[in-house]
Amino acid sequence: MEIRENNIIFLLGAGCSKSAGIPISTEMVQKVEELLSTESEWKKYASLYNYLKSSIEYSEGIFGNFGNSFNIERLLIIMNEIEKRDRNIIYPFIGSWNLRLSDVAGHNFEGITELKRLIKDKLLDWTNPKELTKKAEYYKGFSKLRSEIAYSPIRVFSLNYDLCFEKAVGDDEVEQGFDPKTNEWLYSNFEQQQPKSFYLYKLHGSINWYTDKHTGKLMLSNHPVTNPELIFGIDTKLKSSDPYFFYTSEFRKWLLHKDCKLIVTIGYSFADDYINDLISQSIINDNQKQLLVVVPEKEPEKRKRTISKQLRFDFEYNEHCKEKIKIHNNTAEEFLLNEMTVNFFEGNNYISNDNNSPF
């Protein structure tokens, strides 16, 4: 058995960067709450934060989702929608804003804007820790795998804003779509006749992306910027501009490609519905395709059932598709450093190019 071009698609979530010192979403929430209780600039927004958090948890609890529905992205998504005020698409259907919201957010909801700014500024600090390159060295496992698959680039889709992948692997080895001379983003860079070692699609933006205020074009900086281009979770589904629409289209394209036999998620929590829908569609439409979930998990069957539910498989497909989900119990760091090789994928029968294979 041989790994062929485009047989493997990688999807990276927040857990993949955790060992590099970048907190996952729930840890960011803890940091925000600490700042709200200790820092004078933050304290005045404590009542607003408490209102938003309790409202989000209440709305999720109505549908039976308890205990795991609140995270930093969910908070920012809600704040973005509230900030629109009368520009919100459902505004004509709202009798009036909750009186408590007006009390804690201010008459013009200026508190929403200010608290969001504080959080986004901290996101920049949290996703760009000191000595990042050294801490993220385990990402070089991708370079090792690439040396074993010398004939084609590896496609990596990431939901992270950090720079772990490109700093560890090397910027010169990674194609993100930015012109090397002008730093302007152009989709045509993904169509080069001599491709780089990796295609990296950062689905939610990056801390070193910014929009040129004169041209309106998306640009790449060599360093993190103060107002980076980031989007949060479900907003991507509605974002029609490039590169977000292009990246999402590419994710769908390569998931459904006939040569794609294995989807490898590393540190992904399956919390993004639009991502889950695309993965689910891919698995259902191809009997040979498998999903390998790299996550520290001592109860793989329990996790498999949870993921199957998150992927919302229809009843008639559920048992069949659930068997195509493979749980690999390990951290991202250990997996990338010590296990991710061609022999690992082939030896565990995670990839099959046999048309008679049941999966």
Secondary structure, DSSP 8 states (H G I E B T S, - for coil): ----TT-EEEEE-GGGSGGGT---HHHHHHHHHHHHHH-HHHHTTHHHHHHHHHHHHHHHHTTT--SS---HHHHHHHHHHHHTGGGSTTGGG-S---HHHHHHH-TT-HHHHHHHHHHHHHHHHHTS-TTHHHHTGGGGHHHHHHHHSTTS-EEEEE---SSHHHHHH-GGGEE-SB-TTT-BB-GGGGG-SS--SEEEEETTB-TTEEE-TTT--EEE-SS--SS--B--TTHHHH--STTHHHHHHHHHHHHSSTT--EEEEES--S--HHHHHHHHHHHHT-TT-EEEEEE--S-HHHHHHHHHHHTT--HHHHHHHHTTEEEEES-HHHIIIII-SHHHHHHTT-----TT---
